[in-house]
Amino acid sequence: MTPTQNDLRKLAGQLIMIRFPGTVLDAATADFIQANGIRAVCLFRGNMTDSEQLAKLTADLRAVMGPESLIAIDQEGGAVVRSTWVPAPPAAMGLGAADDTDLARRTGAAVARAVKALGFNWNFAPVLDLNNNPDNPVIAERSFGADPQRATELAMAWMAGSHAEGVACCVKHFPGHGDTNVDSHRALPTVNKPLEELAQFEFAPFRMAAGQAPAMMTAHIVYPTLDADNPASLSRRILHDLLREEWQYKGIVITDGMDMHAIAGRYGAGNAAVRALAAGADMVMALGTTETQNETLDAIAAAIASGEVPMAEIEQRLARLSALALAYPCKPRSYKEDAADRELMAEGWRRSLTAHRAPVRPAPGAKVRLVVRQDVVSDGVSEAGVPAEGVAASLRRLYDVELTTFADADTFDWNALPQDGRFTILASTSRLRYGEHARATWKPDLHLALWNPYQALDIDSPSLMTYGFAQPALDAVNGWLCGELEATGCAPVPGFA
């Protein structure tokens, strides 16, 4: 029997993951999900207000999508967390600085306990990108480090902890986003290296993880030595020939968001989705809007009808997705470990703390001038940084703090600060690297790099790096400032020796 258009749309619907606005499942979205057989959603910060609301939303989604629901979240740690009120996990690079696989495993387990209690069964973490490029605008502290073997060991320990608590992981961004200086949310990066170098570096963590990771997310990046014409998400040479055939990967392959400019701006949503499935992806992350989601469904349905994406391959994809949903069922749990998990996360932040250029503590009760950026808006990937007043309030527990804020690092005149003997602390609260003006003229007594550790290389002063700005990071800084804590972390990337 020839499948109807409705049948084809429902097949297509099982192969895409959507997002939607708002904090409730409205009737129109519920109808769209049911009418198209959607079984996978990803929720973001805008979908969340608190535990009660979010548990209701995920329960409503499960009721509409059925027993093989896949409800996903980006809860990596550090600045990339969507549920911001649960225990705050340290960033991957912080765990790399602590260099303890048991701590990484316990952290992954604690993350999973919290998100499973909220109704999620799929976490788009851990990151397997190796960050050896200080100018990377989007990975940085999201990476466990630059050494393929050690970064993979830490990430796999984190993943094992998550799996033990019943939440599937999805490693990302295959085959490696670490050595780019372009954010694929905004443009199409290229990593132009010899194949031997890619195999030894970028590819190594993903190849080591291929036998363990239940899912991999693709990168919207061109690797010319493998495929000069297509980004990895659309490349059969990379997704099928390399990952499936050469590495014998059996898990799920899901694209990164197809609404990202690197893809949507070049190929169009529907066309790109078909190309990704033809290349070997199992699921297309059709985040976008209802309009682009409909375009995607129509394009995939037409590709199935024409045989461009063969039915036998569709059935393989559906089987893999069902196996994932059945192995990690979307069933929430009670969460009685909140207090213990907060202490565990605080341990991680304390052990992440890293000193650079021998920082010196100001004297107890000292007069301190704190210099901080005014603007802490989200960059679209991470949550917004800690407000200037939040840093000031934390330091006021120890010091007499005068707060000075700046709007633009490229024009802020450091030399205009009063020469009144105050101990000057710069707190960096965004991921942005500093430009030549700041590098040449800014001279704090102490630099608190509260997000991107590479900022510590920009400012010629002693620094303390936290790899993130959550409250336990600020508490760890205060512990160091008052002498109760030493900074024992070691930056797991080049440049900090």
N, C-alpha and C positions, 0 to 999 in steps of 0.2 A: 504494500500500500504506500502510495506516494505521500510523504508528510505534508500537512497543510502549512500555510504561512504561520498560523498560530503555533503549531508544533515546532517549526523551525525557530521562531522567536523564543520559545521556552527552552530549546536546546542552547541557543545563544545566551539566554539569560543565566544559565548555569555556569557559563564560562567567563562571566564578568563580575567584578567587584565594584560596587557603587558607593558613593557618599551622598548625603542629603543635608539640607540646612535644618537648624532648629533643635530643640531639646525634647520634643515629643514626636511620636510616629503619627503624623497626620493621616487623614483618610486617603488623600491623593497619593502619598508615598506608599502607603500600605497596598492600595489598589495596583500601583505600578509594579511593586515587588511581586504580588501574587499573579498578576496578569502575564508577567514575563518570566516567571520561574526563577527569580533572583534568589540565590542562596548565600551570597557573601556581601557584607558591608564593612566599611572601615569608618570608625567614628573619630572625630577630631575634637579639639578643645571647645569649639563652638557648639558641639552637641552635649556638653557636660556642664552641670552646675554643682552637683553634690552626689553622694553615694545613693541616696534614696531615689533621686530623679534618674540617675544613670541605670540603676538596677531595674527600674520600671521600663525604661526605654529598651534595654537589651532583652528583657522578658517579652515585651511586645513584639520585638523583631523575631525572636525565636518562635513565637506563636504564629507569625505570618510566614516565616521562611521554612519552618519544619524542622524535623529532628537532625538533619544534616546541615544545620546552619554553621556558617563560618563568620564570626564577628571579631573583627581585627582592630588593633590599636598599635600606635607607635609609642611604646613605653620602654625606651632604650636606657634612660638614665641621664644624669646631667641636665642639660638644657632641653633635650628632646624627650619630653614626657607630656602626655595629654591629660591624664588624671593627676592634678597637681596637689591634691589634698592628702593622698595616701603617702606612706613613708617614701621619702625622696631618695632614689638610688644614686650613687656616685656615677659619674661618667665613665665610659669605657677606658679612657686614657688615665683617669684617676686609679682605676683598678690595675691598669698596666703599671702605674707608678708604684702602687703597693706591692705588685708582683707576687700574688698569693692565689693559687688556683682554688684553694678551699674557700677563701673569701669571695672569689668570683662565683663559685657554685652556690654559696649561701645567698649571695645577692640576687642571682637569677631566680632562685627559689622564692625569695621574699617578694620580688616583683610579680612573679606568677601568682602567688597567693592573693595579692591585692587585686590584680586585674581579673582573676577568675571569680572572686567574690562580687565583682561588678558585672559579671556576665560575659566576659570575653574568653575565647578559646584559642586565639591566634595572636601572637605578638610579633611585629615586624622588627625583630632584634634577634641576636646581636649583630653589630656591624663587623664585617670581616675585612673591610678596606684597610690597607696599610698606609698610614699617613707619613710619607717621607717628604712631602711638599709643604713647606711652611706657609706658602701662599694659597693653600687650598681654602676656598671661602665657605665650604659647606660641611666638610668632614672634621678636620682638626681633632678636637677632644672626643669626638664620637668614635674614634679608632682606638683599639687597645694598644697600638704602638707601631713600630716600623720593622720589627723582627718577625718574619713570617712564622717561625716555629712557635715562639713564645706568645705572640698575639693570638694565634690559633688555639693554643692550649688554654689560654684564659677564656677566650670566647666559647670554646667547647665546654668548659667547666660551667660557665654561666648558663649555656643552653641546657646542659644536663640537669642543673638545678630547676630550671623552668619545666622541663619535661617531667621531672619527678613529681611536680605539683599539678600536672595535667594541662598545661598550656603549651601548645605547639609554637615553636620558633620558626622564623623565616630569616635566614642570614642574608646579608645584602652588602654591597650592590655588585653582583656578579657581572663581569669578571674583575672589577676593581675600580673604585672611584677615588683612591687616595692620592694619586699623583696627577691631579688636575688643578688648574688655577681658574676654572670656570665652573659656575654652579649650573647644573643641567636643568634646574627649575627655570633658568632664564636664557640659556643658550646651549648649543650642542658642543660639548668638549671633545677633544681628541687626545688619545694617549698613543703617541707614535714612538714605539720602542721595538727593538728586535724581539722576535718570538722567544728567543732564549732568555732574554731579560724578563719578559712578561711571565714566562714559566717559573722562573726562580723567585719572582717577587709578587706581582699582583695576583697571578693565578694560584699561587701556592696555598694560601689559606682555604680557598674554595675547593681545591682538589683534595686537600686533607679532610675537609668537612663533608665531602660528597657522600661518604658512606654513612654519615650520621645525621645530617640536617634534613628534616622532613620537607623543607621548602627553601627555595632561593629566589631572591628578587633581582631582576635584571637592572643593569645600568644603561642609561641613555647616553652612551659614549661610543665614539668611533675608535676602533683599534685597527689602523690601516694595514698592519702586517697580517691580520686575519681577514678583514673585510673592509676594504677602503670605501665601499659604497653605502653601508648600512650601520647604524648604531647597533650595539649588542642586542637591544630589545627586539630588533627587527631582522636580526642576522641568523639565517639558518646555519651558516658556517660556524657560528659561535654557540647557539642554543642547541642545535641538533647534532652537528658533526663533532664539536669539541665536547660539550657537556654530556649529551646523551650517549653518543657512540664511543668516543675515545675514553671518557671518564666513567661511562656506564652509570650515570646518575639516574636514580629511580624515583626521586621525590618530585614535589610540585615545583614548577617554574612559573612565577608570577611576575608580570612587568611592574616596574615603578609606575607612578601615576602618569597616565597617557595625556593628562591635561597639561603636563609640564611643557614649557615653551620649546624645549629641544625636540619634542615630538609633535605636539598639536600645531605649533606654528609652522611646521615644515610639511607635514604629511596629511593633516586632517584626521579627525578622531576615528571615523569609520574605516578609512583606508589603513591607518596605522594599526588598528586592532586586528584586521584581517592579516596584515603582514606579520604581526607578532605571532598569531596562531599558526600561520603557515611556516614561520621560522622555527616553531617548537615550543612556544609558551603554552601553558595549560590554562592560565587565567589572565585576563586583561584587567588592569586596574582602571576602570572607566570612571574616574572621579568626577570631573567636569560638572555639567548641568544636566537636567532632564533632557534638554534638547540634544546635547552631544551623546548622552546615553542612548537615546532613541536612534540617533544616527549610527551608533556603534552596533546596536542590536540588529538594525536593518542590514548593515553591511555584513555582519557575521552570518545572519540567516541566509543572505544571498550567496555567500561563499560556501556554505554547507550545501545549499541547493544545487549549485553549479559543480560541486566536487572540487573546488579550489582548495578547500580544507576537507580532506576525505572523511567520510563517516567513521571509518575504522579508527582514525586518529582521534576523532571526537570521542568515541567510546573509551579509548585509552585515557583521555584526559578526564572524563567524567569518573572513571573508576579510581584514578589517583586522588581526585578531589573527595570522593566519597570515603575512601580509605582514611584520608586525613581527618575528616569530620568524625568518623567513627572511632578513630584512635584517640582523639582529643575531643570528646563530646562537649557540647556547649551546655553545661550544667553548672550553675553557680554554687558556691560553697559559702558557709558562714565564715566570718573573718574575726577570729579571736586572738590573732597574733599581732595586732597592730602595734602595741607597746614594745614587744620584743623585736619586731621588725624595724621599728624606728631606732632602737639602740644598735641593731645590726648595721643599718645604713649609716648611722653616725660613726660607727667604728670604721666603716669604709672611707668616709670623708676624712676622718682624722688620719688614717694611714695613707691616704692619697697626698696629703699636704707635702709640697715640695719646695725647698729653698733653692734660690739661684743667686749667685754672687754674694753669698754670706750676709743675709739681711740682719740688721740689728734692731732690737725692740726699743721703742720709746720708753722712757722711764714711767713707772706707775703714776697715774694721775696727770701725765704731761699735757701741756697745751698742744693740740694737734690741729693742723689745717688739712681737711679732707677735700680732695679735688676729684669730681666725678662727672661723667656725662649726664646731661639732662634727659636725653632720649633713650628709653629702654624698650622700644616697641619690638614686636616679634619680627624676625627676618623671613617668616613664612614657613620655615622648617622647625625652628626652635620656639619655645615659649619666650615671652618678653623677659628681659633681665630684671635684676633687683633694682628698685628705684633708688635714687641718690639718698633720699631721706631714710630708706631702709638700712643702707650701709652706715649712715651717720648714727642712727639710733642704736645699731649694734655696737659701734665703737664708743658711743657715749656711756656704755656700761663700764668702760675702763678709763676714759679720758675726757678732758674738756675739749670738745670738738667744734671747730668753726667750719661750716660747709661752704665750699665754692663749687659751682657747677659751670659747665661749658656746653655750648650747643654744637660747635664745630671744632674738632681737634686740629684741623688744618689752619685755623686762624687764631686759636686761643693763645693769648700772650702770657706765657709762664712767668716772664720777667716782671710782669705787672703785679704779681702777688706781693703783699707786704713783706718786707724784710724785718719781721718782728720776733724772730727766734722760735716761732712755732715749728714743731716737727711736721714735715709735710708728707702726707700719704696720698698717692694716686691710686684710686680703685678703678679698674677697668671692668665695665659691666656690659659690654657688647662683644660680639665675635669679630668686629672689624679690626683689621690690623692698622697700626698707626703709620702715617705718611712721613715724608722727609722733614716737615716742619716740627712735628712733635719729637721725632728722633733726634733732631739736631739741638733742640732748645729746652726740652722738658727735663727737669732735674729734681725729682722727688727724693726724699730721704728713704722712702720705702714704697714699692709698687706692689699692690695687691692685684694680681691677675686672676680675677674672679670668673673667668670664662675661658677664653682662648689662651692656652699657655704660651703660644708663640708671641703674644704681645710682650712677654717678658724679654724677648730678644730685641724688641723695638726701642725700649726705653733703657738708657744706660744708667741703671741704678739697681741696687739690691731688690730682689722681689720674692714674693711668696705666691705660689701657684696652687689653686684649688681645683681647677678643671670644671668649675661650675659654681652657681650662685645660690643654691638652695640654702635654707636656714641652717642645716647642719654644717654646711661649708663655712658660713659666717661664725658659727659657734666654734668650729675648729680653728679658725683664724684667731678668735679671741683667746682660745686655749693656748695657742702659741704666743700671742702677745703678752699674756700674763705669766708666761714661763711654766705653765702646767703641762705643756705638750711640746715635743720636738718635731720638726718637719723631717720625717724619715723617708718620704717618697723619693723616687728617682725617675725623672722624666724618661719615658721609654721611646724617645725619638731623638734623632741627631740634633746637635747644636747646643746642648745644655751642659756639656762636660765642664 
